[in-house]
Amino acid sequence: MRLTTKGRYAVTAMLDLTMNADAGPISLADISRRQEISLSYLEQLFARLRRSGLVDSVRGPGGGYLLAMAPETITVARVIDAVNESVDTTRCGGLSDCQQGDICLTHHLWSELSEQIHGFLDGVTLGQLASREEIQHIAGRQRRRLDDDQIPTASP
């Protein structure tokens, strides 16, 4: 099973919001720099995430995005679903037309695998991910790198 970039980036951006929630609203530009995701791509994803009620936007100076609910209540599957991304391992996109309108021999196997993957991702929350030590370490490194990039250098 391979998620597309859209689903992976949405989960990454939402986890970034979770890890940096104590800083107040997070700008998409900061997420873009930390996660190396195109700003225009993030704008598209966050429009969908906002419509799905997963994030709130704050306008004006110091504005950005906040999680609309506790990270312990937002599952990875919900984030993926919000950006209209399917976790589908069938060849036919789950449409049962693997072989010119007919179901292939292994269609039900791959369909069941897709359901299992979705079920697994529905059991993992952003809060659970954020509590993992290795994720905290990575988020700290990313924040330090972003802070170092914003320090003005002395001119000669």
N, C-alpha and C positions, 0 to 999 in steps of 0.2 A: 504494500500500500504506500502510495506517495501522495502527500498533500501538495497542492499547488502553492505557488508563492503567495497568493492572496490569503489563504488560510493561515499559513505559517507566519506571514508578516502581521496579520491581525492579532494573533496570539502573542507574538513577540512585543508588539506595541502595547497591548493591554497589560502584559506582565511588566513592561517598563513603567506604565502608569502606576501599577500596584507598588513597585519597588521604590518609586519616587513620590508617593502620595503625601508624605509629610512635608514636602516642599510647596504644597498648594497646587494651583492649576499648572499643568505641564504643557508647554508649547509643543506643537508638532515639529517645530524646527529643532528643539532639543532632542526629541525622540529620534528624529531623522539623523542627527549627528551621532547620538549614542549607538543607534542600531544600524546605521548605514543603510537606511531605507529612504528612497526618494520622497521628498516632501510632497510632491504632487500625488504620488501613490498613497501616502498617508492621508491626505485630504479626502481622497475617494473612499478609503476604508473607514475613516472616522465619520463621514456622512452616514454611512450604513450603520455603524455602531451606535451613533446618536439616535437614528430612527428606530433602532431596536431597543432603545432605552438602557443601553449598557454604559454610556458615558453622558456627561453633561458638559456643555461648553460654557466658558466664562469669557465675556467680551471685555475689551478695553486693555489698558496697560496692566501688565501682570496677568493677563488672561491666558486661557489655554483650556485644557480638558481635565476633568476629574472623573473617577469611577462614579457611576450613578447609584451603586449599591456596594455593600461590603464584598471584598474580594473572596470571602469564604462562600459566597452565594453564586459566584459567576463561574460556570464550568467552561472548560476548554471547548467542549462541543457547542455550547451556546454561542461562544465567540465565533467559531467557524460557521455555524448556522446563520449568524447575523450578517456575515458578508456573502451569503448565498453560495457558500462553498459546500460541496458534498464530499463526504468521505465514502467514495464508491470505488470498489475494486473490480467491478465487472467491466468487461470490454465494451458493453453497449450503453454505459451510463445508467444502468438500472432500468432500461426501457424494455427489456425482454425481447430485443430484436438483434440478438448476437449474430444470427445467420440469416440475413435477408428476411427479417420479419419473424423468425422463429427463435426459440430459446435453444442455446447450445447445451451440450452435455454438462458443463460445469457451472452454468449460470447460477444455480441455487447455492452452490458452494461459495462462490465469490460474493453473492448477495448476503449470505449469512456472515461471511468475514467482515463485510462492510458494517453490518449491524453490530458485530462484536467490537469493532474498532470504535464506532460511535458510542457504544455503551461504556467502553473504557474511558474515552475522553469525557463522557458525561459524568464520570466519577472522579475527575481531577479538577480541582478548583484553582483559581489564581492564588488564593490564600495558601493553599497547600504548596504550590510551587514556590511562592515567595518565602515560605518558612524554611526551605531547603538551604543548607549551608553553602553549597556550591553556587547556587543562584545568587545568594547574598554577596558572595565573594566577587562574582562576575559583575554584578550591578555596582558594587563599590569601585571596581576597576574602571568601569565605563564612566562613572561620575567623575573620578579623578582625572581621567583623560579629557573629558569635556571641560572641566575646570582649568586644566593646564592649557588647553587650546584657547581659552578666553582671557588668559593673563596677558596684558599688553607687554610687549618686549621693549626694553629701553633702547632709544635710538642713539647711534654713536655720536 
